[in-house]
Amino acid sequence: MPELPEVEVVRRGLAEHVVGRTLEGAQLTGPRVARRHRAGPADLAGRLEGATVLRADRRGKYLWLVLDPPTDDPHALVVHLGMSGQLLVEDPAAPREKHLHALFDFADDGTQLRFVDQRTFGGLALTTLHPDRYAAAVAADAPRQHEHGIPEPVLHIAPDPLEAAFDRTATVRRMKARDSELKRVLLDQTVVSGIGNIYADEALWRAGVHGRRPASALTRPALARVLDHAAAVMTEALAQGGTSFDALYVNVNGASGWFDRSLDAYGQTGEPCTRCGTAIVREEFMNRSSHFCPRCQSRPRPRAVRR
């Protein structure tokens, strides 16, 4: 599933190619792509006609376009990429993709935005914008983000480590209050957003911490170090276009990222740890896989049973 760097790559592409343009029309194929829009695909397509794209925004793995519709206040088109969703900027004359679920034409007729989703877990929804409750954490001189607000489905999501509203101290405090395993806490988007399975494994490996350690048992500096490594590894991945394991993970021009070549833990089962040479181990975790070095990231000791 796309994580923060992959979604940010798409957001930047939309900011370059779509922001400032007016939608002439939208075509949605089938009800599934609009299943999160309660009024259905016809209503969604109709309400998009004539809207101007003001911004392309993101929090964690959530992506949305801020629209200025002709009849009411700005609202957001939330794009759920799911496991395989792609937003592609293409020539209208280009052949339509097999798994095309939505296409958007612009008034200037220069290019066409297409939503392609092979596994159909993604979708589109039009929603209202609300004030960002984390905005107070943004420094006065920081870049303005989410100036129009946050979409309703994203209100419960905590800021991610790469946005201005991210408060490292407050995030560490939320983590420290959890008795859950650290990796489970890192994946909890209400604690810190944007960190998925890949970058959690990489951050934990860099920090030398096993993901099954209880978050509450770690010191605040140790938790802060894990967050810092998560921010660093996602920044590095972003610079390389994200992590692409197959043709499903691409930017708006269809190009894949190549950060998978730089991974030290995730997907490296049996390969020597680049730090100590011990073979990387894979184990099941929350219906996913965890990858770690059994020497650099020692397992937590079993908790003593109180009698």
KAJO-V345496 format. One record per pair of residues at least 24 apart in sequence whose C-alpha atoms are under 10 Angstrom apart, sorted by the first residue. I is the first residue (numbers start at 1). J is the second residue. Records with the same first field share a line. If there is no record, write none. Layout:
I=J + J
This chain:
1=61 + 81 + 82 + 83 + 84 + 85 + 196 + 197 + 198 + 248 + 249
2=61 + 81 + 82 + 83 + 84 + 85 + 194 + 196 + 197 + 198 + 242 + 243 + 244 + 248 + 249 + 250
3=60 + 61 + 62 + 83 + 193 + 194 + 195 + 196 + 197 + 198 + 199 + 234 + 242 + 243
4=58 + 59 + 60 + 61 + 62 + 63 + 160 + 161 + 162 + 193 + 194 + 195 + 196 + 199 + 234 + 235 + 237 + 238 + 242
5=60 + 61 + 162 + 194 + 195 + 199 + 233 + 234 + 235 + 236 + 237 + 238 + 239 + 240 + 241 + 242 + 243 + 257 + 259
6=61 + 234 + 237 + 238 + 240 + 241 + 242 + 243 + 244 + 249 + 250 + 251 + 256 + 257
7=58 + 59 + 60 + 61 + 62 + 63 + 81 + 86 + 194 + 238 + 241 + 242 + 249 + 250 + 251
8=56 + 57 + 58 + 59 + 60 + 61 + 62 + 63 + 194 + 238 + 241 + 242 + 251
9=237 + 238 + 239 + 240 + 241 + 242 + 250 + 251 + 252 + 257
10=56 + 58 + 63 + 86 + 87 + 88 + 241 + 242 + 249 + 250 + 251 + 252 + 253
11=55 + 56 + 57 + 58 + 62 + 63 + 64 + 65 + 87 + 251 + 252
12=56 + 57 + 58 + 251 + 252
13=56 + 87 + 88 + 89 + 251 + 252 + 253
14=53 + 55 + 56 + 57 + 64 + 65 + 87 + 88 + 89 + 113 + 251 + 252
15=53 + 54 + 55 + 56 + 57 + 65
16=56 + 252
17=89 + 111 + 112 + 113 + 252 + 253
18=52 + 53 + 54 + 55 + 56 + 65 + 89 + 106 + 111 + 112 + 113
19=52 + 53 + 54 + 55 + 56 + 65 + 66 + 67
20=52 + 53 + 54 + 55 + 67 + 68
21=50 + 51 + 52 + 53 + 54 + 105 + 106 + 107 + 108
22=48 + 49 + 50 + 51 + 52 + 53 + 54 + 67 + 68 + 69 + 104 + 105 + 106 + 107 + 108 + 109
23=48 + 49 + 50 + 51 + 52 + 53 + 67 + 69 + 104 + 105 + 106 + 107 + 108 + 109 + 112 + 113
24=48 + 49 + 50 + 51 + 52 + 104 + 105 + 106 + 107 + 108 + 109
25=49 + 50 + 51 + 103 + 104 + 105 + 106 + 107
26=50 + 102 + 103 + 104 + 105 + 106 + 113 + 114
27=101 + 102 + 103 + 104 + 105 + 114
28=100 + 101 + 102 + 103 + 104 + 115 + 124
29=99 + 100 + 101 + 102 + 103
30=101 + 102
31=101 + 123
32=101 + 120 + 121 + 122 + 123 + 124
33=79 + 80 + 100 + 101 + 102 + 115 + 116 + 117 + 120 + 121 + 122 + 123 + 124 + 125
34=101 + 102 + 122 + 123 + 124 + 125 + 126
35=122 + 123 + 124 + 125
36=78 + 80 + 122 + 123 + 124 + 125 + 126 + 127
37=77 + 78 + 123 + 124 + 125 + 126 + 127
38=125 + 126
39=125 + 126
40=125
41=102 + 124 + 125
43=126
44=77 + 124 + 125 + 126
45=102 + 103 + 104 + 126
47=71 + 126
48=77 + 104 + 126
49=104 + 105 + 106 + 107
50=106 + 107
51=75 + 106
52=106 + 107
53=77
54=148
55=145 + 146 + 147 + 148
56=146
57=145 + 146 + 147 + 148 + 149 + 150
58=145 + 146 + 150 + 154 + 159 + 160 + 163 + 194
59=145 + 146 + 150 + 154 + 155 + 157 + 158 + 159 + 160 + 161 + 162 + 163 + 165 + 193 + 194
60=154 + 157 + 158 + 159 + 160 + 161 + 162 + 163 + 189 + 192 + 193 + 194 + 195 + 196
61=154 + 157 + 160 + 189 + 193 + 194 + 195 + 196
62=151 + 153 + 154 + 157 + 193 + 194
63=151 + 154
64=124 + 125 + 126 + 127 + 150 + 151 + 154
65=126 + 151
66=126 + 127 + 128 + 129 + 146 + 148 + 149 + 150 + 151
67=126 + 148
73=128 + 129
74=127 + 128 + 129 + 148 + 149
75=126 + 127 + 128 + 129 + 130 + 148 + 149 + 150 + 151
76=125 + 126 + 127 + 128 + 129 + 148 + 149 + 150 + 151 + 152
77=124 + 125 + 126 + 127 + 128 + 151
78=123 + 124 + 125 + 126 + 127 + 128 + 151 + 152 + 153 + 154
79=115 + 122 + 123 + 124 + 125 + 126
80=121 + 122 + 123 + 124 + 125
81=115 + 116 + 117 + 120 + 121 + 122 + 123 + 124
82=117 + 118 + 119 + 120 + 121 + 122 + 123
83=117 + 118 + 119 + 120 + 121 + 122 + 248 + 249
84=116 + 117 + 118 + 119 + 120 + 121 + 122 + 247 + 248 + 249 + 250
85=115 + 116 + 117 + 118 + 119 + 120 + 121 + 122 + 123 + 248 + 249 + 250
86=114 + 115 + 116 + 117 + 118 + 122 + 248 + 249 + 250 + 251 + 252 + 253 + 254
87=113 + 114 + 115 + 116 + 117 + 250 + 251 + 252 + 253 + 254
88=112 + 113 + 114 + 115 + 116 + 250 + 251 + 252 + 253 + 254
89=113 + 114 + 115 + 251 + 252 + 253 + 254
90=114 + 252 + 253 + 254
113=252
114=252
115=252
116=248
117=248
118=248
119=248
125=153
126=151 + 152
127=151 + 152 + 153
128=152 + 153
129=153 + 154 + 155
130=154 + 155
131=155
132=165
133=158 + 165
134=158 + 159 + 164 + 165 + 166 + 167
135=159 + 164 + 165 + 166
136=165
137=164 + 165 + 166 + 167 + 170
138=163 + 164 + 165 + 166 + 167
139=164 + 165
154=190
155=190
156=189 + 190 + 191
157=188 + 189 + 190 + 191 + 192 + 193 + 194
158=188 + 189 + 190 + 191 + 192 + 193 + 194
159=189 + 190 + 191 + 192 + 193 + 194
160=189 + 191 + 192 + 193 + 194 + 195 + 231
161=192 + 193 + 194 + 195 + 227 + 228 + 230 + 231 + 232 + 234 + 235
162=193 + 194 + 230 + 231 + 232 + 234 + 235
166=192 + 193
167=192
168=192 + 223 + 224 + 227 + 228
169=220 + 221 + 223 + 224
171=223 + 224 + 227
172=215 + 219 + 220 + 221 + 222 + 223 + 224 + 225 + 226 + 227
173=216 + 220 + 223 + 224
174=215 + 216
175=214 + 215 + 216 + 218 + 220 + 223 + 224
176=214 + 215 + 216 + 217 + 218 + 219 + 220 + 223
177=215 + 216 + 217
178=214 + 215 + 216 + 217
179=213 + 214 + 215 + 216 + 217
180=212 + 213 + 214 + 215 + 216 + 217
181=210 + 211 + 212 + 213 + 214 + 215 + 216 + 217
182=209 + 210 + 211 + 212 + 213 + 214 + 215 + 216 + 217 + 218 + 223 + 226
183=209 + 210 + 211 + 212 + 213 + 214 + 215 + 285 + 286 + 290
184=211 + 212 + 213 + 214 + 215 + 285 + 286
185=211 + 214 + 215
186=211 + 215 + 226 + 227 + 230
192=227
194=230 + 231 + 234
195=227 + 230 + 231 + 234
196=230
197=266 + 285 + 288 + 289 + 290 + 291
198=234 + 243 + 260 + 263 + 265 + 266 + 267 + 289 + 290 + 291
199=229 + 230 + 231 + 232 + 233 + 234 + 237 + 243 + 263 + 265 + 266
200=226 + 227 + 229 + 230 + 233 + 234 + 265 + 266 + 290 + 291
201=230 + 263 + 264 + 265 + 266 + 267 + 289 + 290 + 291 + 292
202=226 + 229 + 230 + 233 + 234 + 263 + 264 + 265 + 266 + 290 + 291 + 292
203=227 + 228 + 229 + 230 + 231 + 232 + 233 + 234 + 264 + 265
204=229 + 230 + 265 + 291 + 292 + 293 + 297
205=229 + 264 + 265 + 266 + 273 + 275 + 291 + 292 + 293 + 296 + 297
206=230 + 232 + 233 + 264 + 265 + 275 + 292 + 296 + 297
207=296 + 297
208=292 + 293 + 294 + 295 + 296 + 297 + 298
209=292 + 293 + 296 + 297 + 298 + 299 + 300
210=290 + 291 + 292 + 293 + 294 + 295 + 296 + 297 + 298 + 299 + 300
211=285 + 290 + 291 + 292 + 297 + 298 + 299 + 300
212=285 + 290 + 297 + 298 + 299 + 300
213=297 + 298 + 299 + 300 + 301 + 302
214=300
217=300
233=259 + 262 + 263
234=259
236=262
237=262 + 263
264=291 + 292 + 293
265=290 + 291 + 292 + 293
266=290 + 291 + 292
267=291 + 292
268=292 + 293
269=293
